[in-house]
Structure formats: C-alpha cells, structure tokens
Amino acid sequence: MLLRVGLAGVAGPHDAAAGTVFGAALLALVLLSGWRPATVADALPRGHAALLGLLGGLVLCVLPLVLSTGAPAGPGFARWAVVVAGVAVCQEVFFRGALLDALLPYGTWTAVGGTAVAFGLMHVPLYGWHVLPLDTAVGVLLAGLRLEAGRLSAPAAAHVSADLATWWLR
C-alpha cells in the first residue's frame, strides 16, 4: 500500500498506474505464498455464487447511489473501470482468497475479523482513518460472501460493482 501511495502522489486513489502496480503486487504476494484456489473453477462465477455476488454488489452500491450527485466525474470511465475492476479482483484474491484461507484454521470468526480489519486498514493511507469502520464492515460482508458461496467470484463481483459505483462520487 505504501508503494501505491508513493506512486500515486497527489492523484491518490485515482492514479491508474499506481493502482495497476498495487494489484500486481497483491497478486505477486499471493503467488509467492503458494496459495491457489482449490480448482480453477472455484474462481469462476456459477449459480449461487453469481447471485450472491450480484446481491452483495447491490448492497454495497447503496451508499454510493444515495450520495450520488447524479453526474459521473469527468471523462475516462472505460480506462478507470478496467483498472478499478482489476485492483478489486486482486484484492479479493489476496484478502478473501489467500489470507482468509490462511486464517481459517484459527476459526471462522478469526478469519473473517482478521481479513476485514486488514482490508479496512489497507484503505487508510489513501482515504484516511474515517474510512476504517465502513471498509472493515465491507470486509466482513465480502468474507461472508466468500464463505457462503464457497468461491471468490461472489465477493469479487460485489467488490467490483461497489467500486464502479463510486465513479459517481468522485
């Protein structure tokens, strides 16, 4: 995260290059840890997981939609959307994939709480301490989606949906 903040400078969370490097760094950490989904199919949407991801995304989009000014923040949505979706998926692979699985032997509550707090703290350098309660709660919801669906596609779909909805808040 410090690398992302350093690369982004004053552009903060809206710097596409810094976001891309951050996503790649998360994936590198996952690969170095040796974590892999049980099967490749576990990462792909299917039935129950797709529905849970959609519903989770709708829940996470409520706040951005309520706070929306009604107009997107300038041009560049397509490029921004690709980077944001990529970073969100990389975060899910890291937090709800590798980290959650590493913490599950210590209990479900430890795994959910640990990944949620880590997820919340990860956002502090970009957005400030005021985001910690909300992002930690989002982390709990995303972990719940992963555990209920048994696949990464559910929290990934919800996370991508919520992040794309923030385009109207920038």
Secondary structure, 3 states (H helix, E strand, C coil): CHHHHHHHHHHHHHCHHHHHHHHHHHHHHHHHHCCCCCCHHHHCCCHHHHHHHHHHHHHHHHHHHHCCCCCCCCCCHHHHHHHHHHHHHHHHHHHHHHHHHHHHHHCHHHHHHHHHHHHHHHHHHHHCHHHHHHHHHHHHHHHHHHHHHCCCHHHHHHHHHHHHHHHHHC
